[in-house]
Amino acid sequence: MPAQTDTPAESPAAEVPAEDISYHAVEKDGVVTAIWEMNGRKHVRTIDPRSRQGQDILRLYTTEHHDDAVPAEASEAASS
């Protein structure tokens, strides 16, 4: 009987190059109801935003979005 090995090549995530993966929040009435993991234009899977991974993705997006917005607001205030 062959020994089972858990190599990255066997995991589904290893089949998709990381640079093609993106995440899209699906909102209804201002509330995120799902997160779509996309490979280019292909839907790979749906992630529950209440799950640990969903919370991590939302937290990362919120942090990046907030960090990008702060310098723009600061420069607008400085020019006024």
Backbone bond lengths (Angstrom), bond angles and torsions (degrees), N, CA, C in turn:
res aa  C-N    CA-C-N  psi(-1)  N-CA   C-N-CA  omega(-1)  CA-C   N-CA-C  phi
1 M - - - 1.446 - - 1.530 108.21 -
2 P 1.361 117.98 127.84 1.462 119.54 -178.48 1.525 111.43 -71.20
3 A 1.307 115.22 143.95 1.463 120.15 178.88 1.520 109.50 -74.57
4 Q 1.320 115.40 139.36 1.461 119.15 178.17 1.520 109.18 -84.05
5 T 1.302 115.07 134.48 1.458 120.14 175.66 1.518 108.31 -122.97
6 D 1.273 115.63 144.80 1.460 120.80 178.70 1.516 108.11 -104.74
7 T 1.323 116.10 83.76 1.451 120.73 -179.23 1.517 109.40 -99.27
8 P 1.320 117.96 154.51 1.459 120.30 179.22 1.525 113.21 -58.11
9 A 1.310 118.22 -29.68 1.457 120.75 -179.45 1.525 111.78 -64.70
10 E 1.334 117.59 -23.09 1.452 120.75 -178.51 1.529 112.75 -86.59
11 S 1.317 118.07 -16.48 1.455 119.76 -177.55 1.527 110.23 -82.96
12 P 1.335 118.09 144.42 1.467 120.98 -178.70 1.524 112.78 -60.76
13 A 1.330 118.32 -33.49 1.457 120.89 -178.91 1.525 111.85 -65.94
14 A 1.335 117.60 -27.43 1.454 121.18 -177.81 1.535 111.43 -74.13
15 E 1.333 117.85 -16.94 1.457 121.29 -178.26 1.527 111.91 -76.09
16 V 1.323 117.71 -19.03 1.454 122.40 -174.85 1.525 109.57 -109.70
17 P 1.339 118.20 124.92 1.466 118.91 176.71 1.529 110.40 -60.72
18 A 1.318 117.28 135.06 1.458 122.35 -174.89 1.524 112.18 -61.46
19 E 1.335 118.96 -31.54 1.451 120.19 -175.63 1.526 113.14 -71.03
20 D 1.330 119.28 -15.35 1.456 122.18 179.36 1.521 112.62 -92.53
21 I 1.324 118.00 -6.49 1.458 122.12 -176.51 1.523 110.10 -84.13
22 S 1.340 115.03 133.40 1.463 120.50 173.32 1.523 107.92 -139.82
23 Y 1.317 115.67 163.05 1.455 121.51 -178.49 1.518 109.13 -124.61
24 H 1.331 115.51 137.61 1.461 121.52 -179.16 1.518 108.81 -127.60
25 A 1.329 116.10 126.10 1.464 121.02 178.16 1.522 108.87 -82.90
26 V 1.328 115.82 133.00 1.455 122.23 175.03 1.523 106.46 -101.32
27 E 1.323 116.12 120.31 1.460 120.48 -176.10 1.528 111.08 -114.07
28 K 1.322 114.24 147.91 1.462 121.12 172.34 1.516 106.27 -138.81
29 D 1.314 117.07 122.57 1.460 122.62 -178.61 1.529 111.89 54.73
30 G 1.346 117.35 38.35 1.452 121.92 177.04 1.513 115.47 79.06
31 V 1.337 117.64 6.60 1.465 121.65 -179.70 1.525 108.43 -116.57
32 V 1.334 116.44 132.68 1.464 120.55 177.65 1.521 108.21 -72.29
33 T 1.335 116.17 119.16 1.462 121.34 -178.49 1.522 112.62 -102.44
34 A 1.334 117.37 -19.09 1.460 121.50 179.43 1.519 108.85 -161.93
35 I 1.314 115.60 158.97 1.457 122.13 173.35 1.517 106.24 -124.09
36 W 1.321 116.38 124.39 1.458 120.75 178.27 1.515 109.43 -96.94
37 E 1.331 116.03 128.45 1.457 121.59 172.09 1.513 106.46 -92.58
38 M 1.325 116.44 123.74 1.455 121.59 -175.27 1.526 110.62 -119.08
39 N 1.315 115.97 143.76 1.460 122.96 171.12 1.520 105.24 -114.32
40 G 1.329 115.87 98.58 1.465 119.48 -171.68 1.515 108.02 66.69
41 R 1.333 116.78 -119.39 1.469 120.75 178.16 1.526 112.15 -102.09
42 K 1.325 117.13 4.51 1.471 121.77 -177.41 1.520 110.51 -95.54
43 H 1.334 116.11 129.38 1.465 122.14 177.09 1.527 108.03 -75.42
44 V 1.331 116.60 121.11 1.460 121.43 -178.45 1.524 110.29 -92.08
45 R 1.358 116.42 -50.48 1.460 120.24 -179.71 1.522 109.94 -162.33
46 T 1.318 114.92 164.95 1.454 122.05 176.19 1.519 108.42 -109.43
47 I 1.332 116.00 133.50 1.460 121.93 -178.58 1.520 108.41 -112.94
48 D 1.314 116.78 133.21 1.457 122.31 177.12 1.532 108.32 -71.14
49 P 1.330 118.56 123.87 1.470 119.66 -178.81 1.529 113.42 -66.46
50 R 1.338 117.31 -15.13 1.467 120.27 177.85 1.518 111.99 -85.19
51 S 1.333 117.45 -13.11 1.468 120.85 -179.70 1.525 109.88 -73.31
52 R 1.324 115.91 165.77 1.467 120.31 179.34 1.530 110.46 -59.57
53 Q 1.329 117.08 -45.26 1.460 119.90 -179.34 1.530 110.61 -66.14
54 G 1.318 117.05 -39.22 1.464 120.83 177.46 1.515 111.36 -62.13
55 Q 1.324 117.24 -43.47 1.466 121.56 178.27 1.525 110.93 -63.27
56 D 1.350 116.55 -40.36 1.465 120.47 178.78 1.532 110.98 -62.89
57 I 1.325 116.57 -42.64 1.464 120.80 179.83 1.529 110.08 -64.83
58 L 1.317 116.64 -45.92 1.466 119.90 179.73 1.527 111.39 -64.08
59 R 1.312 116.90 -39.90 1.464 120.82 179.36 1.531 109.89 -63.84
60 L 1.321 116.53 -43.25 1.461 120.32 179.51 1.519 110.37 -63.14
61 Y 1.320 117.52 -46.12 1.465 120.56 179.44 1.522 110.66 -62.07
62 T 1.309 117.48 -45.08 1.456 121.38 -178.70 1.520 110.54 -62.20
63 T 1.331 117.18 -41.36 1.461 121.44 178.91 1.519 110.58 -64.58
64 E 1.342 118.34 -47.27 1.458 121.54 179.80 1.523 110.58 -63.72
65 H 1.322 117.02 -44.57 1.459 121.70 -178.47 1.524 110.16 -62.48
66 H 1.325 117.22 -42.81 1.462 122.07 179.66 1.528 110.81 -65.98
67 D 1.319 117.45 -43.42 1.461 121.49 -179.81 1.527 110.82 -63.59
68 D 1.335 118.19 -37.42 1.458 121.47 179.28 1.523 111.09 -69.83
69 A 1.324 118.02 -33.40 1.457 122.02 -175.58 1.526 112.05 -78.79
70 V 1.308 119.23 -29.68 1.461 121.92 -175.05 1.529 112.48 -61.94
71 P 1.348 120.56 -49.19 1.461 118.71 -179.75 1.530 112.40 -62.05
72 A 1.321 118.42 -36.64 1.462 120.90 179.80 1.522 110.59 -63.77
73 E 1.321 116.79 -43.34 1.452 120.61 178.72 1.524 110.73 -66.31
74 A 1.321 116.98 -39.07 1.464 121.15 -179.65 1.518 110.35 -65.64
75 S 1.339 117.42 -39.72 1.460 119.60 -178.95 1.523 110.91 -71.52
76 E 1.339 117.94 -32.82 1.461 120.61 176.68 1.530 110.33 -67.28
77 A 1.315 117.00 -40.44 1.460 121.20 179.53 1.524 110.67 -66.67
78 A 1.316 116.56 -36.13 1.465 120.56 -179.40 1.527 111.18 -70.48
79 S 1.328 117.89 -30.97 1.456 120.90 -178.07 1.517 112.39 -82.80
80 S 1.338 118.94 -10.57 1.466 122.04 -178.61 1.503 111.92 -80.85
